[in-house]
Amino acid sequence: MKLTVLGCWGAYPYQGQGTSSYLLESAGFHLLIDAGSTTLVQLEKILDPLKLDAVILSHYHHDHIADLGVLQYYRQLYPTLTPTPVLPIYGHTEDRNHFDELTLSGVSEGHAYFEAEELKLGPFLITFMKTIHPVPCYAMRIVEASTGKVLVFTGDSGYLESFIPFAQSADVFLVDTYLFEGNENHHAHFTAKEAGTIAKAAKVKKLILTHLPQHGSLIELKAQAQKAAGSHLPVVLAQPQLVIEITNEAMNKGVNKQ
């Protein structure tokens, strides 16, 4: 199972880089997780967007869906010799207007996921947990069925004790870390201290900080998370085209942002 970061800033693009978007691949299946700004141009560097097998969205804030419409247009209008398959896009139905926009006739089709149900999607088994956020948002625990390897993505969330069992023993914990220590118990986002604290309590194998703030020292953000997580838990700052091979060692194949 391979995770590639396409965008990692929170709220808005910054210094030529975009917002939350990740490509997860296994057994030839290509799953796009969120579709923030610059998703399409980053995706084109590594995968023909026509070869995406599915998209899944944590929620409908613009920094997580900004490129969804242009991805639909790309698949609708890009000239090909053979028809492009209809793209399944998974989202929750608590915002009906946005959910309905997932369907574009002949191009994409919206599919609902639900917190109480396990979703089988290609080689993945996905369960969901509702987060603390100003709009409905869902974290995802994604298991590679053939190996049992686990990626947990928080979506956007403030601190929740329930993330400890939800992320238990995950190989990779991909965490919204938009705030510095001192802003704990925020209504929408984790602090670096909270990200490290939950990662340590859940005994995850690797912590990746994403949905990053545009201002303040990212070196300090990482240091705060590392202090809370403990010295033996690897902490990585997300950046575009960072690749994480989720194997027995959950090795980092990318270069950490400094």
C-alpha positions in Angstrom: 0.0 0.0 0.0 1.4 3.4 -1.0 0.4 6.9 0.0 1.4 9.9 -2.0 0.7 13.4 -0.6 -0.6 15.7 -3.3 -1.5 18.7 -1.1 -1.0 19.4 2.6 -1.8 23.0 3.5 -4.9 23.9 5.5 -7.6 26.3 4.3 -5.9 27.8 1.3 -2.9 27.1 -1.1 0.4 28.7 -0.2 3.7 29.3 -2.0 2.6 27.3 -5.0 1.4 24.3 -3.1 -2.2 23.1 -2.5 -4.5 21.9 0.1 -5.5 18.5 1.4 -5.3 15.7 -1.1 -3.8 12.2 -1.0 -3.4 9.3 -3.4 -3.6 5.8 -1.9 -2.7 2.8 -4.1 -2.8 -0.9 -3.7 -2.9 -3.8 -6.2 -3.3 -1.5 -9.2 -6.2 0.3 -7.5 -6.0 4.2 -7.3 -8.0 5.9 -4.6 -8.0 9.7 -4.3 -8.7 10.9 -0.7 -10.0 14.5 -0.7 -9.4 16.8 -3.7 -8.1 20.1 -2.5 -6.6 22.8 -4.7 -3.7 21.7 -7.1 -4.8 18.1 -6.8 -5.1 17.7 -10.6 -1.6 19.2 -11.5 0.1 17.1 -8.7 -1.8 14.0 -9.7 -0.8 14.4 -13.4 2.9 14.1 -12.3 2.4 10.5 -11.2 -0.9 9.2 -12.6 -3.1 9.8 -15.6 -6.3 11.2 -13.9 -8.4 9.0 -16.2 -6.9 6.0 -14.4 -8.4 7.0 -11.0 -10.6 4.2 -9.7 -12.5 6.1 -7.0 -12.5 9.3 -4.9 -13.5 9.5 -1.2 -14.1 12.8 0.6 -13.9 13.5 4.3 -16.1 16.6 4.1 -17.1 19.4 1.7 -15.1 22.4 2.8 -13.5 24.0 -0.2 -9.9 23.2 0.8 -10.9 19.5 0.5 -12.9 19.6 -2.7 -11.6 22.6 -4.6 -10.3 20.5 -7.5 -13.2 18.0 -7.6 -15.1 20.0 -10.3 -12.1 20.3 -12.6 -11.4 16.6 -12.2 -14.9 15.9 -13.4 -14.4 18.3 -16.4 -11.1 16.6 -17.2 -12.7 13.2 -17.3 -15.6 14.6 -19.3 -13.7 16.5 -21.9 -10.2 15.0 -22.3 -10.0 13.4 -25.7 -9.6 9.7 -25.6 -10.1 6.8 -28.1 -12.1 4.8 -25.6 -14.9 5.9 -23.2 -13.7 6.9 -19.8 -15.4 4.8 -17.0 -17.8 6.6 -14.7 -15.9 7.6 -11.6 -17.4 6.7 -8.2 -17.1 9.5 -5.7 -17.9 8.6 -2.1 -19.1 11.2 0.5 -21.6 11.6 3.3 -25.2 12.8 2.8 -25.4 15.2 5.6 -24.9 18.1 3.1 -27.3 17.0 0.4 -26.5 19.8 -2.0 -22.8 19.0 -2.1 -23.5 15.3 -2.2 -25.7 15.7 -5.2 -22.8 17.6 -7.0 -20.7 14.4 -6.8 -22.8 13.1 -9.7 -22.2 14.4 -13.2 -24.1 12.4 -15.8 -21.8 10.0 -17.7 -18.7 11.2 -15.8 -19.0 10.6 -12.1 -21.5 9.1 -9.7 -22.0 9.9 -6.0 -22.1 7.1 -3.5 -23.0 7.5 0.2 -20.9 6.2 3.1 -22.2 5.8 6.6 -20.5 5.9 10.0 -22.0 2.6 11.2 -21.0 0.6 8.1 -17.8 -0.8 6.6 -17.2 0.2 3.0 -15.4 -2.3 0.7 -13.7 -0.3 -2.0 -11.3 -2.1 -4.2 -8.6 -3.7 -2.1 -9.6 -1.5 0.9 -11.9 -1.9 3.9 -12.9 1.5 5.2 -14.7 2.4 8.5 -15.7 6.0 9.5 -15.9 8.1 12.6 -17.5 11.5 12.9 -15.2 14.3 14.0 -15.4 17.6 15.7 -15.7 20.3 13.0 -18.0 23.2 12.0 -19.5 21.0 9.3 -20.0 17.2 9.2 -16.7 15.5 8.6 -15.6 11.9 8.9 -12.2 10.3 9.8 -11.3 7.1 7.9 -9.6 3.9 9.0 -8.5 2.3 5.8 -7.3 -1.4 5.9 -5.5 -3.1 3.1 -7.5 -6.3 3.1 -4.7 -8.5 1.8 -2.1 -7.5 4.3 -4.0 -5.9 7.2 -1.9 -2.7 6.9 -3.8 0.3 8.3 -3.9 4.0 7.3 -5.9 6.3 9.6 -6.8 9.8 8.2 -8.4 12.2 10.7 -10.0 14.5 8.1 -10.4 17.8 9.9 -11.1 17.5 13.7 -10.6 18.9 17.1 -9.4 16.6 19.9 -11.4 13.5 20.5 -10.5 10.7 22.9 -12.2 8.3 20.5 -9.4 8.7 18.1 -7.3 6.5 20.4 -9.2 3.3 19.7 -10.0 4.4 16.2 -6.3 4.8 15.3 -5.1 1.9 17.5 -1.9 0.3 16.1 -2.2 2.1 12.7 0.8 1.8 10.5 0.4 5.4 9.4 -1.6 8.1 11.2 -2.3 11.1 8.9 -3.4 14.0 11.1 -4.9 17.4 10.7 -2.3 19.5 12.6 -3.3 23.1 11.9 -2.5 24.6 15.3 0.5 25.0 17.6 0.6 23.9 21.2 -1.3 26.2 23.4 -4.5 26.1 21.4 -5.8 22.8 22.7 -9.5 21.8 22.7 -10.1 23.8 19.5 -13.5 23.3 17.8 -12.1 22.4 14.4 -8.4 21.3 14.4 -5.8 19.4 16.4 -2.7 21.1 17.9 0.7 19.5 17.4 0.7 18.4 21.0 -2.7 16.7 20.6 -1.6 14.9 17.5 1.5 13.5 19.2 -0.5 12.6 22.4 -3.1 10.6 20.5 -0.5 9.0 18.3 1.4 7.8 21.4 -1.7 6.6 23.2 -2.9 4.7 20.1 0.6 3.1 19.6 0.7 4.1 15.9 3.9 3.3 13.9 4.2 6.6 12.0 2.7 10.1 12.5 2.3 12.4 9.5 1.3 16.0 10.2 -0.8 17.5 7.4 -3.4 20.3 6.9 -0.5 22.5 7.9 -0.6 26.2 9.0 0.9 28.7 6.6 2.4 30.9 9.3 4.7 30.0 12.1 7.7 27.5 12.2 6.9 24.1 10.8 10.1 22.9 12.5 8.6 24.0 15.8 5.2 22.4 14.9 7.0 19.1 14.3 9.1 19.4 17.5 5.9 19.9 19.6 4.3 16.8 18.1 7.5 14.8 18.5 7.8 15.8 22.2 4.2 14.6 22.9 4.6 11.4 20.8 7.9 10.4 22.3 11.3 10.0 20.7 10.7 6.5 19.3 7.7 7.4 17.2 8.6 8.8 13.8 7.0 12.1 13.0 6.9 13.5 9.4 5.8 16.8 8.0 3.7 16.3 4.9 4.7 17.9 1.6 3.6 17.5 -2.0 4.9 14.3 -3.6 6.0 12.8 -0.3 5.6 9.0 -0.7 5.0 6.6 2.2 5.3 2.9 1.5 3.1 1.3 4.1 4.9 -2.0 4.5 6.1 -3.9 7.6 8.4 -1.0 8.4 6.1 1.8 7.1 9.2 3.3 5.6 9.3 6.9 4.4 10.4 7.2 0.8 10.1 11.0 0.6 12.0 14.0 2.0 10.7 15.7 5.1 9.8 19.4 4.9 12.2 21.4 7.0 
